[in-house]
Every structure is written in C-alpha cells, then in structure tokens.
Amino acid sequence: LFRSQLARGLGDDVELIPWIRDRILPMEGNETEEDSYFSMLLFGIEQIHSGCTTFAEPGAHRMDAVARAVETLGIRGVIARYVATRGSGIRVPPSMTARTVDEILALQEEEYDRLNGWADGRVRYWFGVSSIFNNTDECFLRTKKIADKYGTGIHMHISETKVEADWSKENLGRTPVRSEERRVGQEGRS
C-alpha cells in the first residue's frame, strides 16, 4: 500500500485493527496532498525496483495526488477511495470521507469522470468500500449499482483478520465473504 510508505515502523508491534485505528487513520487524517504524492512516489519507486509495473490501491483519500504520482512514475495503477459510512470502533477522520452514502457516491463518480484513464490510460478508477466493518448495506448495494453503470470494479478489504470474521459472524450471521455474496445477491448479479 502506498500510504504505508510514510508510516514504516508504525505497525511493527500491533495487530491490524489497532494499527489502522490508532496509527494509520490519525496519520492519514492529517496528511496533505503533497504528503500523499511523495508517499506514492516512494511506493512506486520500490515497486519499479522489484519489477512490478502495476498496482491496486485499495483505499486512498487524496486521489489526485495518487494519479499525479502514477503519471510521474510511468507505471499503471488501479485506484480506489477509502470509504466509511458507519462506525465500528474505527473512527475515520472527517477529512478522509464524505458523511453520507449520497455524498460518497457523488464524490466517487466525480473522481471516476476526472481520473479514470488519466496518464494516457495508465490510471484506472474503481469504486471503493473500505471494509465490512465501516460500511452499511446501502453503501455496498449502491456502490455495486454505480460500478456496474460505469463498467468498472469495486475494491475493498475483506477477511483480513480473525477479528473481522468474528465480528461478521456475530453481527451479520455469516463470514465476511458470505455476507458480501448475500448483499450482492439481494440486488441480482450483472
């Protein structure tokens, strides 16, 4: 993940959820456009050095900075916005996402129109839903509809930890993947 470049060492001694909640999100909430741009450049240089020419970023919030860095580096990237529409013990800084599903989808549509195909087609924009923890059924279902409308993908984190699986079973009655299959099934498959 490109955003981790400026956070190296912040997660060495903690599990995923505390790392995100207590270290990464507070840092990213204070990040500037320039911070995001340079973090993406560092990430891209490392990727190029290891022979990787295409990446998928599952959740950024300074999308223009990411696209500009892809253009500068000459690599390809699939980028998606970090989206959170509900709390789950992981507080998301207000600067990172809009407050309602309508606002989030409108922002992502605007970004899709502006950034998809950027850098001579090397940037692809997918719609984002960060995780099962932070998003409502409404957000998942409407995100699928809008991604279908544009013929693009959806990017999210899923089944990353035992905590997520336990939370999903307790709150939704099934594993994270089964929960998302059910949500999509409610609307039908494209």
C-alpha positions as CSV (number, residue, x, y, z in Angstrom):
1,L,0.0,0.0,0.0
2,F,1.4,3.4,-1.0
3,R,0.0,5.1,2.1
4,S,2.2,2.9,4.3
5,Q,5.4,4.4,2.9
6,L,5.3,7.3,5.4
7,A,4.2,5.0,8.2
8,R,7.0,2.5,8.1
9,G,7.7,1.2,11.6
10,L,4.3,2.3,13.0
11,G,2.8,-1.2,12.8
12,D,5.7,-3.4,13.8
13,D,4.3,-4.2,17.3
14,V,0.5,-4.2,16.8
15,E,-2.3,-6.2,15.1
16,L,-4.1,-4.9,12.1
17,I,-7.1,-3.2,13.7
18,P,-5.2,-1.2,16.4
19,W,-2.6,-0.3,13.7
20,I,-5.4,1.1,11.4
21,R,-7.4,2.7,14.2
22,D,-4.7,4.2,16.4
23,R,-1.8,4.8,14.0
24,I,-2.7,4.9,10.3
25,L,-6.0,6.7,10.2
26,P,-4.9,9.5,12.5
27,M,-1.8,10.0,10.5
28,E,-3.7,9.9,7.2
29,G,-6.3,12.3,8.5
30,N,-3.6,14.9,8.8
31,E,-1.9,14.1,5.6
32,T,-1.6,16.8,2.9
33,E,-1.9,16.4,-0.9
34,E,1.9,16.7,-1.0
35,D,2.4,14.0,1.6
36,S,0.2,11.6,-0.4
37,Y,2.1,12.5,-3.6
38,F,5.5,11.8,-2.1
39,S,4.3,8.7,-0.3
40,M,3.0,7.3,-3.7
41,L,6.3,8.2,-5.4
42,L,8.3,6.3,-2.7
43,F,5.9,3.3,-3.1
44,G,6.2,3.4,-6.9
45,I,10.0,3.5,-6.9
46,E,10.0,0.5,-4.6
47,Q,7.6,-1.3,-6.9
48,I,9.6,-0.5,-10.0
49,H,12.8,-1.6,-8.3
50,S,11.2,-5.0,-7.6
51,G,9.9,-5.4,-11.2
52,C,6.2,-4.5,-10.5
53,T,4.7,-2.2,-13.1
54,T,1.0,-2.3,-12.0
55,F,-0.5,-1.9,-8.5
56,A,-4.0,-1.9,-7.0
57,E,-4.5,0.7,-4.2
58,P,-7.5,-0.4,-2.0
59,G,-8.2,2.9,-0.3
60,A,-6.7,6.3,-0.6
61,H,-8.2,9.7,0.1
62,R,-6.1,12.1,-1.9
63,M,-6.9,10.6,-5.2
64,D,-5.5,13.4,-7.4
65,A,-2.1,13.0,-5.7
66,V,-2.1,9.3,-6.4
67,A,-3.0,9.8,-10.0
68,R,-0.3,12.5,-10.5
69,A,2.4,10.2,-8.9
70,V,1.3,7.4,-11.3
71,E,1.8,9.7,-14.2
72,T,5.2,10.9,-12.9
73,L,6.4,7.3,-12.3
74,G,5.2,5.9,-15.7
75,I,3.5,2.8,-14.0
76,R,-0.1,1.6,-14.1
77,G,-2.5,1.7,-11.1
78,V,-6.0,0.8,-10.2
79,I,-7.0,3.3,-7.5
80,A,-10.0,3.4,-5.2
81,R,-11.1,5.8,-2.5
82,Y,-11.2,4.9,1.2
83,V,-14.9,4.8,2.1
84,A,-16.6,4.5,5.5
85,T,-20.3,5.1,6.1
86,R,-20.6,3.8,9.6
87,G,-18.7,3.5,12.8
88,S,-17.4,0.2,14.1
89,G,-14.8,1.2,16.7
90,I,-12.6,2.5,14.0
91,R,-13.0,6.3,13.9
92,V,-12.3,7.7,10.5
93,P,-11.0,11.3,10.3
94,P,-13.6,13.6,8.7
95,S,-11.1,14.6,6.1
96,M,-11.0,11.1,4.7
97,T,-14.5,10.5,3.6
98,A,-17.8,12.2,3.0
99,R,-20.6,11.7,5.6
100,T,-23.5,10.1,3.6
101,V,-23.7,7.4,1.0
102,D,-25.1,10.1,-1.4
103,E,-22.0,12.3,-0.8
104,I,-19.6,9.4,-1.1
105,L,-21.1,8.1,-4.4
106,A,-21.2,11.6,-5.9
107,L,-17.6,12.2,-4.9
108,Q,-16.5,8.8,-6.4
109,E,-18.5,9.5,-9.6
110,E,-16.8,12.9,-10.0
111,E,-13.4,11.3,-9.4
112,Y,-14.1,8.5,-11.8
113,D,-15.0,11.0,-14.5
114,R,-11.9,13.0,-13.8
115,L,-9.3,10.3,-13.1
116,N,-10.2,7.1,-14.9
117,G,-7.9,7.0,-17.9
118,W,-5.5,9.6,-16.5
119,A,-1.8,9.3,-17.5
120,D,-2.6,8.0,-21.0
121,G,-4.9,5.4,-19.7
122,R,-2.5,4.0,-17.0
123,V,-4.8,5.0,-14.1
124,R,-8.0,3.0,-13.7
125,Y,-10.5,4.1,-11.1
126,W,-12.6,1.6,-9.2
127,F,-15.3,2.4,-6.7
128,G,-14.3,1.8,-3.0
129,V,-15.8,0.4,0.1
130,S,-13.1,0.0,2.7
131,S,-14.4,-2.9,4.7
132,I,-17.4,-4.8,6.1
133,F,-16.8,-3.0,9.4
134,N,-17.3,0.5,8.2
135,N,-20.0,0.3,5.5
136,T,-23.7,-0.1,5.5
137,D,-25.7,-2.4,3.3
138,E,-27.0,0.6,1.5
139,C,-23.4,1.7,0.6
140,F,-22.5,-1.8,-0.6
141,L,-25.6,-2.2,-2.8
142,R,-25.5,1.3,-4.3
143,T,-21.7,1.0,-4.9
144,K,-22.3,-2.2,-6.9
145,K,-25.0,-0.4,-9.0
146,I,-22.8,2.5,-9.8
147,A,-19.8,0.3,-10.6
148,D,-22.0,-1.7,-13.0
149,K,-23.2,1.6,-14.5
150,Y,-19.6,2.6,-15.3
151,G,-18.4,-1.0,-16.1
152,T,-15.6,-0.8,-13.5
153,G,-14.7,-2.7,-10.4
154,I,-15.1,-2.4,-6.7
155,H,-12.2,-2.6,-4.3
156,M,-12.4,-3.5,-0.6
157,H,-10.6,-5.2,2.2
158,I,-12.2,-8.5,3.2
159,S,-11.4,-11.4,5.5
160,E,-8.1,-9.9,6.7
161,T,-8.3,-10.9,10.3
162,K,-10.0,-13.3,12.8
163,V,-11.5,-10.2,14.4
164,E,-13.3,-9.3,11.2
165,A,-14.6,-12.9,10.7
166,D,-15.8,-13.0,14.3
167,W,-17.4,-9.5,14.0
168,S,-19.2,-10.6,10.8
169,K,-20.5,-13.8,12.3
170,E,-21.7,-12.1,15.4
171,N,-23.3,-9.0,13.7
172,L,-24.3,-10.4,10.3
173,G,-24.7,-14.1,11.0
174,R,-22.1,-15.3,8.4
175,T,-18.5,-15.0,7.3
176,P,-17.3,-11.7,5.6
177,V,-17.3,-13.2,2.1
178,R,-20.7,-14.9,2.5
179,S,-22.1,-11.6,3.8
180,E,-20.9,-9.7,0.7
181,E,-22.3,-12.5,-1.6
182,R,-25.6,-12.1,0.1
183,R,-25.6,-8.4,-0.2
184,V,-24.9,-8.6,-3.9
185,G,-27.4,-11.4,-4.4
186,Q,-30.1,-9.1,-3.0
187,E,-29.8,-6.9,-6.0
188,G,-29.1,-9.6,-8.5
189,R,-25.9,-10.2,-10.4
190,S,-24.9,-8.3,-13.6
